[in-house]
Amino acid sequence: MRTGFFTAATICMALTTPALADGHRTAYPEGASVYFISPMDGNTVQSPVTFQFGLAGMGVAPAGTERENTGHHHLLIDRPPLGEGEGGMEEFDYSLPADDNHVHFGGGQTEVTLELPAGTHTLQMVLGDHSHVPFGPDLVTDVITITVE
């Protein structure tokens, strides 16, 4: 079971050169990136685990907010990298599901504490637009692995 508390934070960066969007995706600034502040790949941690999410070249806004160059975080837990596995690249054309493997931060949160069971876990950050659709295959993190003791 996962529980969490949320701390909202807003990152304001105004860049005006959007990348081209396809028919399904929202445009985003060239050079934008999403990343883990903590934990880092290979870390061994205790549960509950505090996650901190980073975003460069864009701002964070709650889901449903249609504001240029903003989005909100999604944490993928123990699943194939976005765009791989069942559904593959079609995942970039639809809203991300909300389940045990897809945790949404639609309030614009950039930090959360979650209970994770002991063991090895894979994690990936994905930035979604106002309707939870990923911005694109290059606006996700690499998959990282942590071990929970």
N, CA, C and O of each residue as an XYZ file, in Angstrom:
596
protein
N       0.841     -1.183      0.000
C       0.000      0.000      0.000
C       0.883      1.242      0.000
O       1.894      1.299      0.699
N       0.497      2.212     -0.774
C       1.249      3.463     -0.832
C       0.461      4.549     -0.134
O      -0.747      4.685     -0.330
N       1.156      5.319      0.682
C       0.541      6.500      1.275
C       1.488      7.644      1.022
O       2.659      7.415      0.722
N       1.025      8.846      1.133
C       1.944      9.948      0.882
C       1.410     11.259      1.392
O       0.211     11.427      1.616
N       2.325     12.180      1.570
C       1.929     13.554      1.832
C       2.563     14.380      0.738
O       3.621     14.025      0.219
N       1.935     15.459      0.392
C       2.358     16.233     -0.758
C       2.730     17.645     -0.349
O       2.047     18.275      0.458
N       3.822     18.132     -0.918
C       4.232     19.516     -0.736
C       4.237     20.150     -2.114
O       5.004     19.729     -2.980
N       3.410     21.143     -2.335
C       3.338     21.788     -3.648
C       4.454     22.813     -3.776
O       4.787     23.519     -2.825
N       5.019     22.876     -4.968
C       6.031     23.890     -5.273
C       5.842     24.280     -6.721
O       5.433     23.454     -7.537
N       6.129     25.506     -7.046
C       5.977     25.975     -8.413
C       7.318     26.426     -8.937
O       8.052     27.154     -8.268
N       7.633     25.984    -10.148
C       8.856     26.407    -10.816
C       8.418     27.284    -11.975
O       7.658     26.839    -12.835
N       8.883     28.518    -12.009
C       8.476     29.432    -13.069
C       9.664     29.721    -13.970
O      10.638     30.347    -13.550
N       9.578     29.261    -15.207
C      10.600     29.564    -16.197
C       9.871     29.859    -17.497
O       9.071     29.038    -17.948
N      10.118     30.977    -18.096
C       9.421     31.340    -19.320
C      10.358     31.196    -20.509
O      11.240     32.028    -20.723
N      10.158     30.139    -21.275
C      10.894     29.946    -22.516
C       9.869     30.007    -23.635
O       8.753     29.511    -23.482
N      10.227     30.594    -24.729
C       9.224     30.825    -25.759
C       9.481     30.070    -27.055
O       8.813     30.344    -28.052
N      10.411     29.142    -27.079
C      10.673     28.388    -28.286
C      10.147     26.971    -28.139
O      10.890     26.088    -27.709
N       8.879     26.727    -28.485
C       8.328     25.396    -28.288
C       8.861     24.404    -29.315
O       9.114     24.753    -30.468
N       9.025     23.154    -28.866
C       9.335     22.071    -29.793
C       8.057     21.779    -30.566
O       6.964     22.115    -30.112
N       8.188     21.162    -31.717
C       7.011     20.829    -32.497
C       6.256     19.691    -31.840
O       6.860     18.710    -31.407
N       4.960     19.811    -31.763
C       4.124     18.748    -31.231
C       3.509     17.994    -32.394
O       3.251     18.569    -33.451
N       3.271     16.683    -32.194
C       2.560     15.948    -33.235
C       1.069     16.174    -33.011
O       0.695     17.035    -32.214
N       0.212     15.423    -33.693
C      -1.225     15.636    -33.601
C      -1.807     15.371    -32.231
O      -2.927     15.801    -31.954
N      -1.076     14.665    -31.347
C      -1.621     14.276    -30.053
C      -0.922     14.949    -28.878
O      -1.479     15.005    -27.782
N       0.255     15.445    -29.081
C       1.058     15.926    -27.962
C       1.125     17.446    -27.916
O       1.062     18.132    -28.936
N       1.256     17.942    -26.692
C       1.419     19.371    -26.462
C       2.867     19.758    -26.743
O       3.790     19.010    -26.420
N       3.061     20.926    -27.344
C       4.412     21.422    -27.615
C       5.107     21.765    -26.301
O       4.456     22.127    -25.321
N       6.412     21.650    -26.289
C       7.218     22.002    -25.124
C       8.501     22.657    -25.596
O       8.894     22.472    -26.747
N       9.167     23.424    -24.729
C      10.377     24.137    -25.141
C      11.522     23.193    -25.470
O      11.725     22.183    -24.796
N      12.251     23.529    -26.493
C      13.444     22.771    -26.847
C      14.420     22.815    -25.670
O      14.631     23.873    -25.077
N      15.004     21.685    -25.336
C      15.965     21.615    -24.244
C      15.353     21.364    -22.875
O      16.087     21.238    -21.895
N      14.022     21.285    -22.778
C      13.385     21.000    -21.493
C      13.778     19.597    -21.031
O      14.010     18.705    -21.847
N      13.850     19.417    -19.707
C      14.183     18.083    -19.178
C      13.536     17.878    -17.820
O      13.319     18.820    -17.058
N      13.235     16.622    -17.542
C      12.689     16.195    -16.264
C      13.725     15.270    -15.639
O      14.405     14.528    -16.348
N      13.851     15.311    -14.294
C      14.894     14.502    -13.656
C      14.551     14.230    -12.199
O      13.723     14.916    -11.599
N      15.205     13.216    -11.645
C      15.098     12.919    -10.217
C      16.121     13.764     -9.475
O      17.293     13.790     -9.851
N      15.693     14.454     -8.430
C      16.622     15.088     -7.509
C      17.040     14.027     -6.487
O      18.220     13.883     -6.165
N      16.040     13.285     -5.985
C      16.320     12.154     -5.108
C      15.115     11.220     -5.114
O      13.986     11.676     -5.292
N      15.337      9.926     -4.925
C      16.626      9.260     -4.807
C      17.325      9.201     -6.165
O      16.741      9.508     -7.204
N      18.575      8.801     -6.121
C      19.371      8.676     -7.342
C      19.492      7.197     -7.710
O      19.284      6.314     -6.879
N      19.827      6.956     -8.948
C      19.998      5.592     -9.440
C      20.996      4.840     -8.566
O      22.093      5.330     -8.294
N      20.605      3.649     -8.131
C      21.485      2.800     -7.340
C      21.403      3.024     -5.844
O      22.027      2.281     -5.086
N      20.649      4.032     -5.384
C      20.552      4.296     -3.939
C      19.852      3.153     -3.210
O      18.956      2.507     -3.752
N      20.276      2.919     -1.982
C      19.577      2.043     -1.047
C      18.916      2.955     -0.029
O      19.572      3.809      0.567
N      17.607      2.773      0.172
C      16.820      3.687      1.005
C      15.945      2.896      1.970
O      15.788      1.682      1.846
N      15.387      3.612      2.926
C      14.417      3.055      3.868
C      13.030      3.539      3.461
O      12.887      4.629      2.907
N      12.013      2.731      3.736
C      10.646      3.154      3.495
C      10.106      3.788      4.776
O      10.382      3.283      5.865
N       9.353      4.866      4.680
C       8.871      5.509      3.460
C       9.999      6.247      2.730
O      10.969      6.699      3.337
N       9.836      6.352      1.408
C      10.842      6.958      0.538
C      10.358      8.341      0.121
O       9.228      8.497     -0.342
N      11.216      9.343      0.287
C      10.874     10.687     -0.182
C      11.463     10.875     -1.573
O      12.663     10.703     -1.788
N      10.603     11.227     -2.498
C      10.990     11.490     -3.882
C      10.933     12.985     -4.115
O       9.984     13.649     -3.697
N      11.955     13.521     -4.786
C      11.956     14.922     -5.202
C      12.155     14.932     -6.710
O      13.062     14.286     -7.234
N      11.295     15.674     -7.400
C      11.287     15.716     -8.853
C      11.811     17.048     -9.351
O      11.498     18.092     -8.779
N      12.603     17.024    -10.408
C      13.129     18.241    -10.991
C      12.615     18.444    -12.404
O      12.245     17.495    -13.095
N      12.599     19.693    -12.815
C      12.156     20.059    -14.157
C      12.933     21.294    -14.582
O      12.992     22.278    -13.844
N      13.523     21.248    -15.754
C      14.272     22.393    -16.288
C      13.638     22.833    -17.600
O      13.206     22.004    -18.401
N      13.585     24.125    -17.807
C      13.086     24.675    -19.067
C      11.581     24.772    -19.168
O      11.059     25.167    -20.211
N      10.866     24.420    -18.105
C       9.408     24.499    -18.073
C       8.972     24.800    -16.648
O       9.793     24.850    -15.732
N       7.687     24.997    -16.471
C       7.113     25.196    -15.150
C       6.172     24.066    -14.791
O       5.720     23.322    -15.661
N       5.879     23.942    -13.518
C       4.949     22.933    -13.020
C       3.597     23.610    -12.784
O       3.526     24.693    -12.205
N       2.532     22.959    -13.239
C       1.179     23.459    -13.034
C       0.256     22.277    -12.771
O       0.517     21.178    -13.260
N      -0.807     22.478    -12.017
C      -1.736     21.377    -11.759
C      -2.358     20.836    -13.044
O      -2.489     21.556    -14.034
N      -2.737     19.568    -13.014
C      -3.463     18.967    -14.131
C      -4.695     19.811    -14.428
O      -5.303     20.376    -13.518
N      -5.055     19.894    -15.685
C      -6.202     20.694    -16.092
C      -5.857     22.132    -16.414
O      -6.679     22.861    -16.969
N      -4.629     22.552    -16.067
C      -4.191     23.918    -16.341
C      -3.542     23.966    -17.716
O      -2.459     23.413    -17.909
N      -4.186     24.613    -18.664
C      -3.627     24.747    -20.010
C      -2.831     26.036    -20.077
O      -3.344     27.086    -20.464
N      -1.570     25.935    -19.691
C      -0.670     27.085    -19.713
C       0.569     26.656    -20.486
O       1.157     25.613    -20.201
N       0.961     27.462    -21.460
C       2.112     27.130    -22.292
C       3.344     26.822    -21.431
O       3.606     27.487    -20.429
N       4.083     25.804    -21.851
C       5.352     25.417    -21.226
C       5.211     24.990    -19.773
O       6.109     25.227    -18.964
N       4.078     24.356    -19.434
C       3.902     23.787    -18.106
C       3.386     22.359    -18.222
O       2.821     21.961    -19.240
N       3.593     21.611    -17.167
C       3.092     20.245    -17.080
C       3.146     19.794    -15.634
O       3.436     20.583    -14.734
N       2.865     18.523    -15.420
C       2.936     17.960    -14.070
C       3.579     16.582    -14.135
O       3.577     15.921    -15.173
N       4.126     16.170    -13.000
C       4.902     14.937    -12.916
C       4.030     13.691    -12.767
O       2.926     13.728    -12.224
N       4.582     12.589    -13.276
C       4.033     11.248    -13.078
C       5.215     10.351    -12.736
O       6.277     10.458    -13.348
N       5.035      9.478    -11.772
C       6.075      8.547    -11.361
C       5.643      7.153    -11.776
O       4.598      6.663    -11.348
N       6.451      6.521    -12.609
C       6.186      5.147    -13.028
C       7.007      4.224    -12.143
O       8.217      4.400    -12.001
N       6.349      3.245    -11.552
C       6.992      2.349    -10.595
C       6.866      0.911    -11.088
O       5.769      0.434    -11.381
N       8.011      0.230    -11.174
C       8.050     -1.206    -11.474
C       7.262     -1.585    -12.729
O       6.398     -2.461    -12.703
N       7.581     -0.912    -13.805
C       6.967     -1.224    -15.100
C       7.994     -0.946    -16.187
O       8.999     -0.286    -15.923
N       7.767     -1.431    -17.401
C       8.732     -1.145    -18.476
C       8.831      0.359    -18.716
O       7.912      1.104    -18.378
N       9.940      0.806    -19.297
C      10.066      2.227    -19.642
C       8.892      2.675    -20.517
O       8.383      1.907    -21.334
N       8.474      3.923    -20.333
C       7.383      4.454    -21.141
C       7.734      4.300    -22.611
O       8.847      4.616    -23.032
N       6.772      3.811    -23.388
C       7.002      3.598    -24.810
C       7.452      2.183    -25.131
O       7.564      1.818    -26.302
N       7.709      1.389    -24.111
C       8.108      0.002    -24.302
C       7.073     -0.902    -23.639
O       6.230     -0.437    -22.871
N       7.143     -2.174    -23.937
C       6.183     -3.105    -23.358
C       4.851     -3.012    -24.083
O       4.770     -2.488    -25.194
N       3.805     -3.527    -23.440
C       2.485     -3.551    -24.047
C       2.000     -2.133    -24.350
O       1.997     -1.276    -23.466
N       1.601     -1.889    -25.564
C       1.139     -0.567    -25.964
C       2.233      0.296    -26.560
O       1.957      1.179    -27.373
N       3.467      0.049    -26.163
C       4.618      0.736    -26.738
C       4.434      2.218    -26.941
O       3.997      2.929    -26.036
N       4.765      2.686    -28.127
C       4.736      4.115    -28.423
C       3.332      4.710    -28.360
O       3.190      5.931    -28.289
N       2.298      3.879    -28.385
C       0.939      4.403    -28.250
C       0.738      5.090    -26.908
O      -0.167      5.912    -26.762
N       1.582      4.760    -25.916
C       1.466      5.401    -24.602
C       1.664      6.905    -24.682
O       1.197      7.635    -23.807
N       2.342      7.377    -25.702
C       2.585      8.809    -25.845
C       1.393      9.540    -26.444
O       1.406     10.767    -26.543
N       0.361      8.800    -26.846
C      -0.796      9.413    -27.480
C      -2.025      9.503    -26.578
O      -3.035     10.092    -26.964
N      -1.947      8.921    -25.375
C      -3.115      8.863    -24.497
C      -2.752      9.288    -23.084
O      -1.581      9.288    -22.703
N      -3.765      9.648    -22.316
C      -3.553      9.981    -20.907
C      -2.990      8.776    -20.177
O      -3.396      7.640    -20.424
N      -2.046      9.032    -19.269
C      -1.488      7.951    -18.469
C      -2.543      7.432    -17.506
O      -3.318      8.219    -16.962
N      -2.589      6.114    -17.284
C      -3.542      5.595    -16.302
C      -3.114      5.984    -14.896
O      -1.974      6.393    -14.680
N      -4.016      5.857    -13.951
C      -3.709      6.076    -12.538
C      -3.895      4.741    -11.834
O      -5.020      4.278    -11.649
N      -2.787      4.127    -11.443
C      -2.835      2.833    -10.772
C      -1.559      2.665     -9.952
O      -0.807      3.624     -9.782
N      -1.308      1.468     -9.446
C      -0.138      1.245     -8.600
C       1.182      1.481     -9.314
O       2.200      1.721     -8.665
N       1.180      1.417    -10.640
C       2.412      1.596    -11.409
C       2.542      2.975    -12.030
O       3.585      3.297    -12.600
N       1.510      3.790    -11.930
C       1.485      5.136    -12.512
C       0.927      6.103    -11.466
O      -0.288      6.192    -11.292
N       1.806      6.826    -10.771
C       1.367      7.725     -9.717
C       1.349      9.151    -10.276
O       2.362      9.648    -10.768
N       0.197      9.793    -10.194
C      -0.003     11.138    -10.743
C       0.214     12.197     -9.671
O      -0.125     12.001     -8.504
N       0.780     13.310    -10.085
C       0.968     14.454     -9.204
C       0.270     15.651     -9.837
O       0.880     16.682    -10.120
N      -1.036     15.473    -10.048
C      -1.856     16.456    -10.735
C      -2.075     17.747     -9.973
O      -2.634     18.700    -10.515
N      -1.641     17.791     -8.719
C      -1.731     19.036     -7.964
C      -0.522     19.919     -8.186
O      -0.430     21.010     -7.624
N       0.417     19.443     -9.017
C       1.639     20.206     -9.270
C       2.732     19.912     -8.253
O       3.673     20.695     -8.122
N       2.628     18.796     -7.529
C       3.614     18.459     -6.510
C       4.973     18.140     -7.142
O       5.054     17.589     -8.240
N       6.014     18.495     -6.429
C       7.383     18.180     -6.863
C       8.099     17.329     -5.817
O       9.293     17.056     -5.939
N       7.362     16.913     -4.790
C       7.922     16.054     -3.748
C       6.808     15.200     -3.175
O       5.670     15.653     -3.052
N       7.138     13.956     -2.821
C       6.168     13.056     -2.204
C       6.922     12.028     -1.373
O       8.070     11.695     -1.669
N       6.272     11.535     -0.342
C       6.809     10.438      0.448
C       5.860      9.260      0.290
O       4.665      9.369      0.563
N       6.407      8.129     -0.155
C       5.607      6.938     -0.421
C       6.149      5.738      0.331
O       7.359      5.600      0.513
N       5.254      4.880      0.761
C       5.632      3.589      1.320
C       5.888      2.647      0.148
O       5.034      2.474     -0.722
N       7.071      2.043      0.135
C       7.388      1.028     -0.868
C       7.840     -0.230     -0.136
O       8.551     -0.138      0.865
N       7.439     -1.398     -0.617
C       7.875     -2.632      0.038
C       9.380     -2.845     -0.148
O       9.984     -2.327     -1.088
N       9.966     -3.615      0.764
C      11.386     -3.949      0.649
C      11.633     -4.641     -0.687
O      10.800     -5.402     -1.178
N      12.796     -4.357     -1.256
C      13.171     -4.983     -2.526
C      13.698     -3.961     -3.501
O      13.902     -2.795     -3.164
N      13.913     -4.421     -4.717
C      14.420     -3.575     -5.788
C      13.247     -3.026     -6.586
O      12.312     -3.755     -6.916
N      13.304     -1.730     -6.892
C      12.227     -1.068     -7.636
C      12.806     -0.249     -8.777
O      13.850      0.389     -8.633
N      12.115     -0.272     -9.922
C      12.486      0.591    -11.042
C      11.543      1.789    -11.039
O      10.359      1.674    -10.723
N      12.107      2.948    -11.404
C      11.362      4.209    -11.371
C      11.657      5.023    -12.612
O      12.778      5.007    -13.121
N      10.659      5.732    -13.098
C      10.846      6.646    -14.217
C       9.919      7.835    -14.032
O       8.760      7.667    -13.654
N      10.423      9.040    -14.298
C       9.607     10.254    -14.249
C       9.149     10.588    -15.663
O       9.911     10.484    -16.624
N       7.897     10.990    -15.763
C       7.307     11.392    -17.041
C       6.588     12.707    -16.805
O       5.851     12.841    -15.828
N       6.789     13.675    -17.680
C       6.065     14.929    -17.575
C       4.836     14.861    -18.470
O       4.935     14.573    -19.663
N       3.671     15.130    -17.873
C       2.429     15.101    -18.626
C       1.866     16.491    -18.810
O       2.153     17.402    -18.033
N       1.058     16.646    -19.848
C       0.415     17.934    -20.095
C      -0.838     18.069    -19.232
O      -1.052     17.268    -18.321
N      -1.652     19.060    -19.507
C      -2.853     19.339    -18.717
C      -3.806     18.154    -18.616
O      -4.575     18.062    -17.659
N      -3.765     17.241    -19.597
C      -4.675     16.095    -19.593
C      -3.936     14.774    -19.374
O      -4.445     13.717    -19.750
N      -2.750     14.818    -18.774
C      -1.960     13.636    -18.407
C      -1.328     12.916    -19.600
O      -0.883     11.777    -19.457
N      -1.279     13.543    -20.750
C      -0.630     12.942    -21.920
C       0.853     13.292    -21.865
O       1.200     14.466    -21.732
N       1.747     12.284    -21.966
C       3.188     12.588    -21.948
C       3.566     13.553    -23.057
O       3.025     13.486    -24.161
N       4.497     14.453    -22.760
C       4.939     15.421    -23.757
C       5.677     14.775    -24.917
O       5.539     15.234    -26.051
N       6.431     13.760    -24.685
C       7.142     13.136    -25.791
C       8.204     12.181    -25.307
O       8.567     12.177    -24.131
N       8.694     11.380    -26.210
C       9.655     10.346    -25.800
C      10.957     10.905    -25.248
O      11.695     10.178    -24.583
N      11.259     12.163    -25.500
C      12.511     12.719    -24.979
C      12.289     13.615    -23.763
O      13.211     14.312    -23.339
N      11.090     13.609    -23.199
C      10.816     14.400    -21.995
C      10.397     13.462    -20.853
O       9.399     13.676    -20.165
N      11.219     12.406    -20.692
C      11.098     11.431    -19.608
C      12.510     11.189    -19.078
O      13.494     11.505    -19.747
N      12.602     10.629    -17.878
C      13.922     10.263    -17.370
C      14.292      8.875    -17.850
O      13.439      8.111    -18.304
N      15.572      8.557    -17.745
C      15.971      7.166    -17.862
C      15.354      6.435    -16.685
O      15.034      7.049    -15.667
N      15.185      5.134    -16.818
C      14.720      4.322    -15.701
C      15.851      4.203    -14.691
O      16.987      3.894    -15.050
N      15.528      4.452    -13.415
C      16.530      4.256    -12.361
C      16.077      3.082    -11.496
O      14.911      2.687    -11.519
N      17.010      2.542    -10.742
C      16.729      1.429     -9.840
C      17.148      1.825     -8.429
O      18.244      2.343     -8.217
N      16.257      1.575     -7.463
C      16.589      1.773     -6.058
C      16.315      0.475     -5.311
O      15.551     -0.372     -5.774
N      16.937      0.333     -4.167
C      16.679     -0.811     -3.300
C      16.123     -0.274     -1.988
O      16.714      0.605     -1.361
N      14.981     -0.813     -1.585
C      14.359     -0.435     -0.316
C      14.671     -1.542      0.684
O      14.397     -2.717      0.441
N      15.256     -1.138      1.824
C      15.584     -2.112      2.878
C      14.442     -2.260      3.849
O      14.537     -3.035      4.800
